[in-house]
Amino acid sequence: MIVYTVKQNESGLWCIRTMSATIADGLQLGAAIRQARDADRTGHMESGLVTRVEMHSADVIVPLAHYQAAQDTWTGAIA
């Protein structure tokens, strides 16, 4: 699983991190969420892996996006 994290930095702006690497920093919250979701979608499409975007604050983790691995056959069930 690849996890993209949106987190507030020391200056009050927002950064995007994955696997301990910073992808972007100094963003407004809306832009950080959009860029993290775009990176998440691209990462999923390119790798086929399960990916997730989370926003971390001092006391809560909020899930923002989640891409599952593709199933081999569609059963007609809707999750």
C-alpha positions as a printed NumPy array, in Angstrom:
array([[  0.   ,   0.   ,   0.   ],
       [  1.184,   3.501,  -0.831],
       [  0.019,   6.199,   1.602],
       [  0.109,   9.901,   0.755],
       [ -0.108,  12.126,   3.827],
       [ -1.32 ,  15.738,   3.903],
       [  0.055,  17.393,   7.026],
       [  0.427,  20.947,   8.312],
       [  4.024,  22.172,   8.545],
       [  5.595,  24.492,  11.13 ],
       [  4.681,  27.627,   9.145],
       [  0.976,  26.717,   9.069],
       [  0.944,  25.679,   5.419],
       [  0.519,  22.104,   4.199],
       [  2.851,  19.458,   2.79 ],
       [  2.384,  16.137,   1.012],
       [  4.561,  13.211,   2.046],
       [  4.86 ,   9.592,   1.045],
       [  7.322,   6.962,   2.246],
       [  9.164,   9.628,   4.299],
       [  9.754,  11.787,   1.199],
       [  8.193,  15.229,   0.793],
       [  6.416,  15.574,  -2.56 ],
       [  5.268,  19.184,  -2.089],
       [  5.423,  21.792,   0.671],
       [  4.118,  25.287,   1.41 ],
       [  0.651,  24.681,  -0.038],
       [ -2.768,  25.946,   0.926],
       [ -4.987,  23.132,   2.24 ],
       [ -7.183,  22.831,  -0.865],
       [ -4.206,  22.676,  -3.209],
       [ -2.47 ,  20.118,  -0.99 ],
       [ -5.523,  17.846,  -0.999],
       [ -5.936,  18.132,  -4.788],
       [ -2.262,  17.407,  -5.462],
       [ -2.217,  14.477,  -3.035],
       [ -5.311,  12.953,  -4.644],
       [ -3.812,  13.444,  -8.118],
       [ -0.559,  11.758,  -7.017],
       [ -2.597,   8.977,  -5.398],
       [ -4.621,   8.329,  -8.542],
       [ -1.513,   8.399, -10.748],
       [  0.393,   6.111,  -8.389],
       [ -2.465,   3.633,  -8.401],
       [ -2.872,   3.704, -12.186],
       [  0.871,   3.23 , -12.776],
       [  1.535,   0.574, -10.133],
       [ -1.786,  -1.2  ,  -9.683],
       [ -1.148,  -1.09 ,  -5.932],
       [ -3.618,  -0.056,  -3.269],
       [ -3.139,   3.651,  -2.533],
       [ -4.57 ,   5.987,   0.084],
       [ -4.566,   9.705,   0.956],
       [ -4.84 ,  10.742,   4.612],
       [ -4.878,  14.138,   6.299],
       [ -3.047,  14.056,   9.635],
       [ -3.685,  16.538,  12.436],
       [ -2.637,  16.53 ,  16.075],
       [ -5.435,  14.227,  17.211],
       [ -7.077,  12.66 ,  14.162],
       [ -6.352,  10.988,  10.815],
       [ -8.935,  11.733,   8.116],
       [ -9.071,   9.456,   5.048],
       [ -9.422,  11.517,   1.847],
       [ -9.062,   8.944,  -0.965],
       [ -8.536,   5.216,  -1.362],
       [ -7.887,   3.164,  -4.496],
       [ -8.207,  -0.606,  -4.271],
       [ -6.356,  -3.119,  -6.423],
       [ -8.324,  -4.116,  -9.495],
       [-10.267,  -7.343,  -9.181],
       [ -9.779, -10.021, -11.824],
       [-13.504, -10.507, -12.327],
       [-16.444,  -8.303, -11.568],
       [-19.077, -10.038,  -9.491],
       [-21.74 ,  -7.375,  -9.809],
       [-21.376,  -6.457,  -6.149],
       [-21.079,  -2.779,  -5.336],
       [-19.051,  -1.852,  -2.265]])
